[in-house]
């Protein structure tokens, strides 16, 4: 714990490094994308780092089944998978940012609500 406090105190004296790393992180967020699939590729959903759904593709095979309830479930499953992948990528980027600032990776994630 004292090591983490020491790292935080040294950062407080170096606000420009914190600002630089935060700007890099903020610029990275919109570039992050991930896809989730469900039903063996019947539905593919793409999401970005802002947790926004960018696209949803439904295959012809899925449409031919004419099963609305199943299709709705597949869309939800694919979207949840895409968003989970985005969260994992954001966590990795947060850990990388923490490392660049000389902080333990878990410490910054806790501060940022991760």
C-alpha positions as CSV (number, residue, x, y, z in Angstrom):
1,X,0.0,0.0,0.0
2,X,2.8,2.4,0.8
3,X,4.4,1.7,-2.6
4,X,1.1,2.7,-4.3
5,X,0.8,5.9,-2.2
6,X,4.4,6.7,-3.1
7,X,3.6,6.3,-6.8
8,X,0.5,8.5,-6.4
9,X,2.5,11.2,-4.6
10,X,5.2,11.3,-7.3
11,X,2.4,11.6,-9.9
12,X,0.8,14.5,-8.2
13,X,4.0,16.4,-8.8
14,X,3.9,15.5,-12.5
15,X,0.5,16.6,-13.7
16,X,1.6,17.0,-17.3
17,X,2.4,13.3,-17.5
18,X,-1.1,12.4,-16.1
19,X,-2.7,14.8,-18.5
20,X,-0.7,13.3,-21.5
21,X,-1.7,9.8,-20.5
22,X,-5.3,10.7,-20.0
23,X,-5.4,12.4,-23.4
24,X,-3.9,9.3,-25.1
25,X,-6.5,7.1,-23.3
26,X,-9.4,9.4,-24.3
27,X,-8.2,9.4,-27.9
28,X,-8.0,5.6,-27.9
29,X,-11.5,4.9,-26.6
30,X,-13.4,5.8,-29.8
31,X,-11.0,3.6,-31.9
32,X,-11.7,0.5,-29.9
33,X,-14.1,-1.9,-31.6
34,X,-15.2,-5.4,-31.0
35,X,-17.5,-7.9,-32.5
36,X,-19.8,-10.4,-30.9
37,X,-21.5,-13.3,-32.7
38,X,-24.3,-15.7,-31.8
39,X,-26.0,-18.6,-33.4
40,X,-22.9,-19.8,-35.2
41,X,-22.5,-16.5,-37.0
42,X,-26.2,-15.9,-37.7
43,X,-26.0,-12.5,-35.9
44,X,-22.9,-10.3,-35.7
45,X,-22.9,-7.1,-33.6
46,X,-20.1,-4.5,-33.6
47,X,-19.6,-2.1,-30.6
48,X,-17.1,0.7,-29.9
49,X,-15.2,1.9,-26.8
50,X,-18.0,4.3,-26.0
51,X,-20.3,1.2,-25.5
52,X,-22.3,2.1,-28.5
53,X,-23.5,-0.5,-31.0
54,X,-22.2,0.3,-34.4
55,X,-23.7,-2.4,-36.5
56,X,-25.9,-5.5,-36.4
57,X,-25.8,-8.0,-39.2
58,X,-28.3,-10.8,-39.5
59,X,-27.6,-13.6,-41.9
60,X,-30.1,-14.8,-44.6
61,X,-30.1,-18.2,-42.9
62,X,-31.3,-16.5,-39.6
63,X,-34.1,-14.7,-41.5
64,X,-35.2,-17.9,-43.2
65,X,-35.9,-19.5,-39.9
66,X,-38.7,-17.0,-39.3
67,X,-38.3,-17.3,-35.5
68,X,-38.6,-13.8,-34.1
69,X,-38.0,-14.8,-30.5
70,X,-34.8,-16.7,-31.3
71,X,-33.5,-13.9,-33.4
72,X,-34.1,-11.4,-30.6
73,X,-32.2,-13.6,-28.3
74,X,-29.3,-13.9,-30.7
75,X,-29.1,-10.2,-31.2
76,X,-29.0,-9.7,-27.4
77,X,-26.3,-12.4,-27.0
78,X,-24.1,-11.0,-29.8
79,X,-24.4,-7.5,-28.4
80,X,-23.5,-8.6,-24.9
81,X,-20.5,-10.5,-26.2
82,X,-19.3,-7.4,-28.2
83,X,-19.7,-5.2,-25.2
84,X,-17.9,-7.6,-22.9
85,X,-15.0,-7.7,-25.4
86,X,-14.9,-3.8,-25.4
87,X,-14.9,-3.8,-21.6
88,X,-11.9,-6.2,-21.6
89,X,-10.1,-4.1,-24.1
90,X,-10.8,-0.9,-22.1
91,X,-9.5,-2.7,-18.9
92,X,-6.3,-3.6,-20.8
93,X,-5.8,0.0,-22.0
94,X,-6.4,1.3,-18.5
95,X,-3.7,-1.1,-17.1
96,X,-1.4,0.0,-19.9
97,X,-2.0,3.7,-19.0
98,X,-1.4,2.9,-15.3
99,X,1.9,1.2,-16.2
100,X,2.9,4.2,-18.3
101,X,2.3,6.4,-15.2
102,X,4.2,4.1,-13.0
103,X,1.2,2.9,-11.0
104,X,0.1,-0.6,-10.2
105,X,-2.5,-1.6,-12.9
106,X,-5.3,-2.4,-10.4
107,X,-5.0,0.9,-8.6
108,X,-6.0,3.0,-11.6
109,X,-8.8,0.7,-12.5
110,X,-10.3,1.1,-9.0
111,X,-10.0,4.9,-9.3
112,X,-11.8,4.9,-12.7
113,X,-14.6,2.6,-11.6
114,X,-13.1,-0.4,-13.4
